[in-house]
């Protein structure tokens, strides 16, 4: 049970990290395009 909970936490943390990277890249792309 504890191992399953840890795995779920890891998957959730990984998905949050990936989502944050995608959002940061998307916002940076918009800012870069608006500067030109």
MIDO-139752 format. One record per residue: residue number from 1; x, y, z of N, C-alpha, C in turn; residue in one letter. Coordinates in nm, 2 decimals, padded with zeros to 4 digits. Layout:
<kolkes>
KOLKE     i   n_east   n_north     n_up   ca_east   ca_north    ca_up   c_east   c_north     c_up   aa
KOLKE   NUM        X         Y        Z         X          Y        Z        X         Y        Z    A
...
</kolkes>
This chain:
<kolkes>
KOLKE     i   n_east   n_north     n_up   ca_east   ca_north    ca_up   c_east   c_north     c_up   aa
KOLKE     1    00.08    -00.12    00.00     00.00      00.00    00.00    00.09     00.13    00.00    X
KOLKE     2    00.19     00.12    00.08     00.28      00.24    00.09    00.35     00.26   -00.04    X
KOLKE     3    00.39     00.15   -00.10     00.47      00.17   -00.23    00.38     00.22   -00.34    X
KOLKE     4    00.25     00.18   -00.34     00.16      00.22   -00.44    00.13     00.37   -00.43    X
KOLKE     5    00.12     00.42   -00.30     00.10      00.56   -00.27    00.22     00.64   -00.32    X
KOLKE     6    00.34     00.59   -00.29     00.46      00.66   -00.33    00.47     00.67   -00.48    X
KOLKE     7    00.43     00.56   -00.55     00.43      00.56   -00.70    00.34     00.67   -00.75    X
KOLKE     8    00.22     00.67   -00.69     00.12      00.77   -00.74    00.17     00.91   -00.72    X
KOLKE     9    00.23     00.94   -00.60     00.29      01.07   -00.57    00.39     01.11   -00.68    X
KOLKE    10    00.48     01.01   -00.71     00.59      01.03   -00.81    00.53     01.07   -00.95    X
KOLKE    11    00.42     00.99   -00.99     00.36      01.02   -01.12    00.30     01.15   -01.12    X
KOLKE    12    00.23     01.19   -01.01     00.17      01.32   -01.00    00.27     01.43   -01.00    X
KOLKE    13    00.38     01.42   -00.93     00.49      01.52   -00.93    00.55     01.53   -01.07    X
KOLKE    14    00.57     01.42   -01.14     00.63      01.42   -01.27    00.54     01.49   -01.37    X
KOLKE    15    00.41     01.46   -01.36     00.31      01.53   -01.45    00.31     01.68   -01.43    X
KOLKE    16    00.32     01.72   -01.30     00.31      01.86   -01.26    00.44     01.93   -01.32    X
KOLKE    17    00.55     01.86   -01.31     00.68      01.92   -01.36    00.67     01.93   -01.51    X
KOLKE    18    00.62     01.83   -01.58     00.61      01.84   -01.73    00.51     01.95   -01.77    X
KOLKE    19    00.40     01.96   -01.70     00.31      02.06   -01.73    00.36     02.20   -01.71    X
KOLKE    20    00.44     02.22   -01.60     00.50      02.35   -01.57    00.60     02.38   -01.68    X
KOLKE    21    00.68     02.29   -01.73     00.78      02.31   -01.83    00.71     02.35   -01.96    X
KOLKE    22    00.60     02.28   -02.00     00.52      02.31   -02.12    00.47     02.45   -02.11    X
KOLKE    23    00.41     02.49   -02.00     00.35      02.62   -01.98    00.46     02.73   -01.99    X
KOLKE    24    00.57     02.70   -01.93     00.68      02.80   -01.93    00.73     02.82   -02.07    X
KOLKE    25    00.75     02.71   -02.15     00.79      02.72   -02.29    00.69     02.79   -02.37    X
KOLKE    26    00.56     02.77   -02.35     00.45      02.83   -02.43    00.45     02.98   -02.40    X
KOLKE    27    00.46     03.02   -02.27     00.46      03.16   -02.24    00.59     03.23   -02.29    X
KOLKE    28    00.70     03.17   -02.28     00.83      03.22   -02.34    00.82     03.24   -02.49    X
KOLKE    29    00.75     03.15   -02.56     00.73      03.16   -02.70    00.64     03.28   -02.74    X
KOLKE    30    00.54     03.30   -02.66     00.45      03.41   -02.69    00.52     03.54   -02.66    X
KOLKE    31    00.60     03.55   -02.55     00.68      03.67   -02.52    00.78     03.70   -02.63    X
KOLKE    32    00.85     03.59   -02.68     00.95      03.60   -02.78    00.89     03.65   -02.92    X
KOLKE    33    00.77     03.60   -02.95     00.70      03.64   -03.07    00.65     03.79   -03.06    X
KOLKE    34    00.61     03.83   -02.94     00.55      03.96   -02.93    00.67     04.07   -02.93    X
KOLKE    35    00.79     04.02   -02.90     00.90      04.12   -02.90    00.94     04.15   -03.04    X
KOLKE    36    00.92     04.06   -03.13     00.97      04.08   -03.27    00.87     04.18   -03.34    X
</kolkes>
